[in-house]
């Protein structure tokens, strides 16, 4: 596996990041894998060379961090792993149990470190934008964590481009640690990030690590217009149903299957390969629930698409309302 730099940092990561929202407890979401099932996938990912793992404190309300922490302690050398987690969503009932205030960030980083069983987080990300807290307060708290050695790099997730530009400018002006990554909603059937956010990231040297790169399974080639929910997750994934209206995008999905078929490739590999051909994209964050699903994802960096194939994959796209900032 060829490793790539994470944005403008010297940190080397696999061009595929294993997303860990699927690992934790079914008490949170019925489609989530319990620990023993999760460990099988995590171990295989490590053995196949993936060194980049992304979770969040709110996935399974902390259990995801515990599962990934124990598994990596058993299957990997911590110094060879790039571990990412996130902060923002509500983690309790009190008035300060959510958001991006200094109090919440400082409290949650300690809890994440404990659950992950580590003394540092390689990439600590704000999970969304907090309209109730001045961004300077958030940036100063994150900067302190870097200076303390508890966090090595910081990143952000879905927001408006003007908010991200403001954050980067303020960090530069105040001499604070700046965001090195943008984890945004981006895939073959949702390309609104190409209008402003992605060009901003390229200009600023920020690495793009897209979430939902397979559009909640729509880009795996396993669904049809007649059968939109073939899996348990598809049936129970209320958030996926909120951000996607697949019948509007099946021309693109059919084209993906067509191009993949002509190449003798899995549509999953082609969909991820398309992302890896886009400017600024470092590593799509893939969610896996079966070990065999890793194979197509790991093959994606080797799939070189021609300009004609890229044009064919892109030409049927239709504009979408902005989704994923909430």
C-alpha positions in Angstrom: 0.0 0.0 0.0 1.2 3.5 -0.9 0.7 6.0 1.9 -0.1 9.6 1.4 0.4 12.8 3.3 -2.6 14.0 5.4 -3.1 17.5 4.0 -0.1 19.7 4.5 1.2 17.7 7.4 4.0 15.1 7.4 1.7 12.5 8.6 1.4 9.5 6.3 -2.0 7.7 6.1 -3.5 4.9 4.0 -5.5 6.2 1.0 -8.5 4.5 2.6 -9.7 5.4 6.1 -11.8 2.9 8.1 -14.8 4.6 9.6 -15.9 3.2 12.9 -19.5 4.3 13.3 -20.5 0.7 12.6 -18.6 -0.6 15.6 -20.1 -0.4 19.0 -23.4 -1.5 20.4 -26.8 -2.3 18.9 -28.3 -0.4 21.9 -27.4 2.8 19.9 -28.4 1.6 16.4 -29.7 -1.9 15.5 -27.4 -2.2 12.5 -24.2 -1.5 14.5 -21.8 -4.5 15.0 -21.1 -5.6 18.5 -17.5 -5.8 19.7 -16.6 -9.4 18.6 -17.9 -8.8 15.0 -16.1 -5.4 14.9 -12.8 -6.9 15.9 -12.7 -9.2 12.9 -13.0 -6.2 10.6 -10.5 -4.0 12.5 -8.0 -6.8 12.5 -8.3 -7.5 8.8 -8.0 -3.7 8.1 -4.7 -3.6 10.1 -3.4 -6.7 8.4 -4.2 -5.2 5.0 -2.2 -2.1 5.7 -4.9 0.4 6.7 -3.4 2.7 9.3 -6.0 5.4 9.4 -9.1 4.9 11.7 -11.8 7.5 12.3 -14.4 7.4 15.1 -16.3 9.9 17.2 -17.3 10.2 20.8 -20.9 10.1 20.0 -20.8 6.9 18.0 -22.6 4.3 20.2 -22.3 7.0 22.9 -18.6 6.3 23.5 -18.6 2.5 23.0 -17.2 2.8 19.4 -14.1 4.5 20.9 -13.8 1.7 23.5 -14.1 -1.0 20.9 -11.5 0.6 18.5 -9.2 1.3 21.4 -9.1 -2.3 22.6 -8.9 -3.8 19.2 -6.0 -1.6 18.1 -4.2 -2.3 21.3 -4.4 -6.0 20.5 -3.8 -5.9 16.8 -1.5 -2.9 16.1 1.5 -0.9 17.2 0.0 2.4 18.4 2.9 4.4 16.8 2.0 3.0 13.4 -1.7 3.9 13.7 -3.3 7.3 12.9 -6.3 7.6 15.2 -9.0 10.2 14.6 -12.0 11.1 16.6 -14.5 13.9 16.9 -16.3 16.2 19.3 -19.5 18.3 19.2 -22.7 16.2 19.7 -24.4 16.0 23.0 -23.0 13.3 25.3 -25.2 13.8 28.4 -28.1 15.7 29.9 -26.4 18.8 31.3 -26.3 22.2 29.6 -22.5 21.9 28.9 -22.6 18.3 27.5 -22.5 19.3 23.9 -21.1 21.8 21.5 -17.7 23.4 21.0 -17.2 25.4 24.2 -13.8 25.2 25.9 -15.5 23.4 28.8 -17.0 20.7 26.6 -13.9 20.2 24.4 -11.6 19.9 27.5 -13.9 17.4 29.2 -14.6 15.3 26.1 -11.0 15.0 25.0 -10.1 13.4 28.4 -13.0 11.0 28.1 -12.0 10.1 24.5 -8.4 9.5 25.5 -9.5 7.2 28.3 -11.9 5.2 26.1 -9.4 4.9 23.3 -6.7 3.8 25.8 -4.1 6.2 24.4 -2.2 9.3 25.6 -2.8 11.2 22.3 -5.2 11.6 19.4 -3.6 12.0 16.0 -6.5 14.0 14.5 -9.1 15.6 16.7 -12.0 17.1 14.7 -15.0 19.3 15.4 -17.9 17.2 14.2 -20.1 20.2 13.2 -20.2 24.0 13.5 -21.4 25.4 16.8 -23.5 28.6 16.2 -23.6 29.3 20.0 -19.9 29.5 20.7 -17.4 32.0 19.2 -15.0 30.1 16.9 -12.1 31.8 18.6 -12.9 30.0 21.8 -13.0 26.7 20.0 -9.8 27.3 18.2 -7.9 28.4 21.3 -9.1 25.3 23.2 -7.9 23.1 20.3 -4.6 24.9 20.1 -4.1 24.3 23.8 -4.6 20.6 23.3 -2.0 20.5 20.6 0.5 22.4 22.8 -0.2 20.0 25.6 0.5 17.0 23.4 -2.9 15.4 23.8 -3.7 16.1 20.2 -1.3 16.2 17.2 -3.5 17.7 14.5 -6.9 19.2 14.3 -9.6 18.9 11.6 -13.2 20.0 10.9 -16.3 18.5 9.4 -19.3 19.6 7.4 -19.9 23.4 7.4 -20.3 26.3 5.0 -17.1 27.3 3.1 -17.3 30.8 4.5 -17.2 29.4 8.1 -14.2 27.3 7.3 -12.4 30.2 5.6 -13.1 32.3 8.7 -11.6 29.6 10.9 -8.5 29.3 8.8 -8.0 33.1 8.6 -8.5 33.5 12.4 -6.0 30.7 13.2 -3.4 32.3 10.9 -4.0 35.8 12.3 -3.8 34.7 16.0 -1.0 32.2 15.5 -3.1 29.2 16.5 -3.1 25.6 15.2 -5.1 25.5 12.0 -7.4 22.8 10.7 -5.5 20.4 8.5 -8.4 18.3 7.3 -12.0 18.7 6.1 -14.3 15.7 6.6 -17.2 16.6 4.3 -20.1 15.0 2.7 -18.9 14.1 -0.8 -19.5 11.3 -3.3 -20.5 10.6 -6.9 -24.2 11.5 -6.3 -23.6 14.4 -3.9 -21.0 16.8 -5.4 -22.1 20.1 -4.0 -18.8 20.4 -2.1 -17.1 21.0 -5.5 -18.7 24.5 -5.7 -16.8 26.2 -2.8 -15.5 23.9 0.0 -13.3 21.7 -2.1 -11.6 24.5 -4.0 -11.0 26.3 -0.7 -9.4 23.2 0.8 -7.1 22.8 -2.3 -6.1 26.4 -2.1 -5.3 26.2 1.6 -3.6 22.8 1.5 -6.3 21.2 3.6 -6.7 17.4 3.1 -10.2 16.3 2.2 -11.4 13.0 3.9 -15.0 12.5 2.6 -17.7 10.9 4.7 -20.4 8.7 3.1 -18.2 8.1 0.1 -20.5 5.3 -1.0 -23.7 7.3 -0.3 -24.8 4.9 2.5 -24.4 1.9 0.2 -26.2 3.4 -2.9 -22.9 3.4 -4.8 -22.1 -0.3 -4.1 -24.2 -1.5 -7.0 -26.3 -3.7 -4.8 -29.5 -1.7 -4.9 -32.0 -1.2 -7.7 -34.9 1.1 -8.3 -37.2 -1.8 -7.3 -35.2 -2.8 -4.2 -33.8 0.3 -2.4 -33.4 -1.3 1.0 -31.8 -4.7 0.7 -29.9 -4.6 4.0 -30.8 -4.1 7.6 -28.9 -0.8 7.7 -30.7 0.5 4.6 -34.0 -0.3 6.2 -33.2 1.3 9.5 -31.0 4.2 8.4 -33.2 7.2 9.0 -30.4 9.6 8.5 -29.5 8.1 5.1 -33.2 8.4 4.0 -33.1 12.0 5.0 -30.0 13.1 3.0 -30.6 10.9 -0.1 -33.5 10.5 -2.5 -32.1 7.7 -4.6 -34.7 7.7 -7.3 -33.3 11.1 -8.3 -29.8 9.7 -8.7 -30.2 6.3 -10.3 -29.1 7.5 -13.7 -25.7 8.2 -12.1 -25.8 4.9 -10.1 -26.6 2.9 -13.3 -23.8 4.7 -15.1 -21.4 3.7 -12.3 -22.5 0.1 -12.6 -22.0 0.3 -16.4 -18.5 1.7 -16.2 -17.5 -0.8 -13.5 -18.9 -3.7 -15.6 -17.0 -2.7 -18.6 -13.8 -2.7 -16.6 -14.6 -5.9 -14.7 -14.5 -4.0 -11.4 -16.7 -3.8 -8.4 -18.8 -0.6 -8.4 -17.5 0.1 -4.9 -13.9 0.3 -6.1 -14.8 2.6 -9.0 -16.9 4.9 -6.9 -14.0 5.3 -4.4 -11.5 5.5 -7.2 -13.5 8.4 -8.7 -13.2 10.2 -5.4 -9.4 9.6 -5.2 -9.1 11.3 -8.7 -10.6 14.5 -7.3 -8.3 17.4 -6.3 -7.5 17.5 -2.6 -9.0 14.2 -1.7 -6.7 12.2 0.6 -8.7 9.2 1.9 -12.4 8.5 1.7 -13.8 7.2 5.1 -15.5 3.9 4.4 -18.0 2.1 6.7 -17.6 -1.7 6.7 -19.9 -4.3 8.2 -18.5 -7.4 6.5 -14.8 -8.3 6.1 -15.2 -9.1 2.4 -16.3 -5.5 1.8 -12.7 -4.4 2.5 -11.4 -6.0 -0.7 -13.1 -3.6 -3.1 -12.1 -0.6 -1.0 -8.5 -1.6 -0.8 -8.4 -2.1 -4.5 -9.8 1.4 -5.2 -6.4 3.3 -5.2 -5.2 1.0 -7.9 -8.1 1.8 -10.2 -6.9 4.4 -12.7 -9.9 6.0 -14.5 -9.5 7.6 -17.9 -10.7 11.1 -18.6 -13.4 9.6 -20.8 -14.6 7.4 -17.9 -14.5 10.3 -15.5 -16.6 12.3 -17.9 -19.1 9.5 -18.2 -19.4 9.1 -14.5 -20.0 12.8 -13.9 -22.1 13.9 -16.8 -25.5 12.8 -15.4 -25.2 14.6 -12.1 -28.0 16.8 -11.0 -27.7 19.6 -8.4 -28.9 18.8 -4.8 -30.0 20.8 -1.8 -27.2 21.0 0.7 -27.2 18.0 3.0 -25.0 17.0 6.0 -24.4 20.2 7.9 -26.9 19.5 10.7 
